[in-house]
């Protein structure tokens, strides 16, 4: 029965991740927290393990989603590498904050920002035919690196991959078409999540690991590996669905996802 839950969870998380260009932590973290809670983990242990394990699952889903995306749109390699330069440092900072701070105040601040972004997505119109979205900030190394740092902090702190920050940044600040921003996000998440996985894996857990669970640092390999395998298949399928969905429908769907993230941040915290 537990294996069936892992299989279904992995597919759901993968489709979600591939379609929206996010790490899937909105689903995987609450789900894993509940699973770990019933398996003998302390509350803190369940939450921290869920955050770390979620990054492994997000890496798998985004990797296979990117295989599909690469067949449609060429990866913006220069932009991705520049964002990654900032995100690697940010992920390190986020991981350190995650294991030391409860993050209640940060949850409220971040939730307020994401709520404003979700409302913008939901109510903003589409550019006229042939008109490109307006860029509010010039895309340079001096703007992309700080953006990558903020994304990395969010990824390491929450286990959510950073897509819910990156996609609004690319569309609102740099004028990227929303679905293309989701594709860029999928590529970026490969980098931010794998770095976060390594960071969490090299740390010694401060909680007792229940019998029957194998860990690498904070990551539960017993749960993470089978869920990540299924998330890979789901991620590929989700990316196919992304390219078949019109931009206006995708934007409103993403706005709903942001509102769910906001609710999670306000009611459950980071």
C-alpha positions in Angstrom: 0.0 0.0 0.0 2.8 2.4 0.9 4.5 1.7 -2.5 1.3 2.5 -4.3 1.1 5.9 -2.5 4.6 6.6 -3.5 3.9 5.8 -7.1 0.8 7.9 -7.3 2.4 10.8 -5.4 5.4 10.7 -7.7 3.3 10.9 -10.9 1.2 13.7 -9.5 4.2 15.7 -8.4 5.9 15.2 -11.7 3.0 16.3 -13.9 2.5 19.3 -11.6 6.2 20.2 -11.9 6.5 19.7 -15.6 3.4 21.7 -16.4 4.1 24.7 -14.2 7.9 24.7 -14.4 8.2 24.5 -10.6 9.8 22.0 -8.3 6.6 20.5 -7.1 7.2 21.2 -3.4 3.8 22.7 -3.0 2.5 19.2 -3.2 5.4 17.1 -2.1 6.3 18.9 1.1 2.9 18.7 2.8 2.5 15.1 1.5 5.9 13.9 2.7 5.5 15.7 6.1 2.3 13.7 6.7 3.9 10.4 5.6 7.0 11.0 7.7 4.8 12.0 10.7 3.0 8.7 10.6 6.3 6.9 10.3 7.7 7.9 13.6 9.5 11.1 12.8 9.2 14.1 15.2 7.4 17.1 13.8 10.6 18.9 13.1 12.2 15.8 11.6 9.3 15.2 9.4 9.2 18.8 8.1 13.0 19.1 7.5 13.2 15.7 5.9 10.2 16.6 3.6 11.9 19.8 2.5 15.2 18.0 1.7 13.6 15.0 0.0 11.3 17.4 -2.0 14.4 18.8 -3.7 15.5 15.4 -4.9 12.0 14.8 -6.3 11.9 18.2 -7.9 15.3 17.6 -9.6 14.1 14.3 -11.1 10.8 15.9 -12.4 12.5 19.0 -13.8 15.3 17.0 -15.5 12.8 14.9 -17.5 10.5 17.9 -18.2 13.5 19.7 -19.6 14.2 16.8 -22.0 10.7 17.4 -23.4 11.0 21.2 -23.4 14.3 21.0 -25.3 12.4 19.5 -28.3 10.2 22.6 -28.6 12.3 25.6 -27.4 16.0 25.9 -27.3 17.4 26.3 -23.7 18.5 29.9 -23.0 21.9 28.7 -21.9 23.5 32.2 -21.1 20.5 33.3 -19.0 20.4 30.0 -17.1 24.1 30.0 -16.3 24.0 33.6 -15.1 21.0 33.0 -12.9 22.7 29.9 -11.6 25.8 31.9 -10.6 23.6 33.7 -8.1 21.3 30.8 -7.1 24.1 28.5 -6.0 25.2 31.0 -3.3 21.5 31.7 -2.5 20.7 28.0 -2.1 23.6 27.6 0.4 22.2 30.5 2.4 18.7 29.1 2.3 19.7 25.7 3.5 21.6 27.2 6.5 18.6 29.3 7.4 16.2 26.3 7.0 18.0 24.2 9.6 18.4 27.0 12.1 15.3 29.3 11.9 11.5 28.6 12.0 11.0 31.3 9.4 7.6 32.5 10.5 8.2 36.2 9.7 9.8 35.3 6.3 6.8 33.2 5.5 4.5 36.2 6.0 6.6 38.5 3.9 7.1 36.0 1.1 3.4 35.1 1.2 2.4 38.7 0.8 4.7 39.2 -2.2 3.4 36.0 -3.9 -0.2 37.0 -3.3 0.4 40.3 -5.1 2.0 38.4 -8.0 -0.8 35.9 -8.2 -3.4 38.7 -8.4 -1.3 40.3 -11.2 -1.3 37.1 -13.2 -4.9 36.5 -12.7 -6.2 39.9 -13.7 -3.5 41.1 -16.2 -4.4 40.9 -19.9 -2.5 39.4 -22.8 -0.3 41.5 -25.1 -1.9 42.3 -28.5 -1.0 40.1 -31.4 2.6 40.6 -32.4 3.4 42.7 -29.3 6.0 41.5 -26.9 5.5 41.8 -23.1 7.1 44.9 -21.7 10.4 44.5 -19.9 10.6 46.6 -16.8 14.3 45.8 -16.1 17.1 45.4 -18.5 18.4 41.8 -18.6 22.1 42.0 -17.6 24.5 40.1 -15.4 23.9 42.7 -12.7 20.2 42.0 -12.6 20.2 38.3 -13.3 22.7 37.3 -10.6 20.8 39.0 -7.8 17.5 37.5 -9.1 19.2 34.1 -9.1 20.4 34.6 -5.5 16.9 35.3 -4.3 15.6 32.2 -6.1 18.3 30.1 -4.6 17.5 31.3 -1.0 13.9 30.5 -1.5 14.7 27.0 -3.0 17.1 26.0 -0.2 14.8 27.4 2.5 11.5 25.9 1.4 12.4 22.9 -0.8 10.1 24.3 -3.6 12.7 24.6 -6.3 12.4 28.4 -6.7 10.0 28.4 -9.8 7.3 30.3 -8.0 9.8 33.2 -7.7 11.7 32.8 -11.0 8.7 32.7 -13.3 7.1 35.9 -12.0 10.6 37.5 -12.1 11.1 36.6 -15.7 7.7 37.7 -16.9 7.2 40.8 -14.8 10.7 42.2 -14.7 12.3 40.9 -17.9 9.2 40.6 -20.2 9.4 36.9 -20.9 6.3 35.1 -22.2 4.9 33.1 -19.3 5.2 29.6 -20.7 8.7 30.2 -21.9 9.5 31.5 -18.4 8.2 28.1 -17.1 10.6 26.3 -19.5 13.5 28.4 -18.3 12.4 27.7 -14.7 12.5 23.9 -15.3 16.2 24.1 -16.5 17.1 26.3 -13.5 15.4 24.0 -11.0 17.8 21.2 -12.2 20.7 23.3 -10.9 19.1 24.7 -7.7 17.7 21.4 -6.5 20.7 19.3 -7.1 22.9 21.8 -5.2 20.3 21.9 -2.4 20.3 18.1 -2.3 24.0 18.0 -1.9 23.9 20.6 0.9 21.2 18.7 2.9 22.9 15.4 2.2 26.1 16.5 3.8 24.5 17.7 7.0 24.0 15.5 10.1 20.3 15.4 11.1 19.5 16.7 14.6 16.6 14.3 15.0 16.2 10.5 15.3 15.7 8.6 12.1 13.0 5.9 12.5 13.8 2.3 12.0 13.4 1.1 8.4 14.3 4.5 6.8 17.7 5.1 5.1 18.9 8.6 5.0 21.7 10.6 3.4 21.8 13.6 5.8 18.3 15.1 5.9 17.2 13.2 2.7 15.1 10.1 3.1 16.4 7.8 0.4 13.8 5.2 1.3 10.9 7.5 0.2 12.7 9.9 -2.1 14.1 7.5 -4.6 10.9 5.7 -5.6 8.9 8.9 -5.7 11.6 10.6 -7.7 11.6 7.8 -10.3 7.8 8.2 -10.8 8.2 12.0 -10.8 10.5 11.7 -13.8 7.7 10.1 -15.9 5.2 12.7 -14.6 7.5 15.6 -15.4 7.9 14.5 -19.0 4.1 14.3 -19.4 3.5 17.6 -17.6 5.9 19.3 -20.1 4.0 17.9 -23.0 0.8 19.3 -21.5 2.4 22.7 -21.0 3.1 23.1 -24.8 -0.5 22.2 -25.6 -2.0 24.8 -23.2 -2.8 28.4 -24.3 -0.9 31.1 -22.5 -4.0 32.8 -20.9 -5.2 29.5 -19.4 -1.7 28.7 -18.2 -1.3 32.1 -16.5 -4.6 31.8 -14.6 -3.7 28.2 -13.6 -0.4 29.4 -12.3 -2.0 32.2 -10.4 -4.2 29.6 -8.6 -1.0 27.6 -7.7 0.6 30.8 -6.3 -2.5 31.3 -4.1 -2.1 27.7 -2.8 1.5 28.4 -2.0 0.5 31.6 -0.2 -2.0 29.7 1.9 0.7 27.2 2.8 3.1 29.9 3.9 0.5 31.8 6.0 -1.0 28.8 7.7 1.9 26.3 8.0 5.0 28.5 7.6 8.3 27.6 6.0 
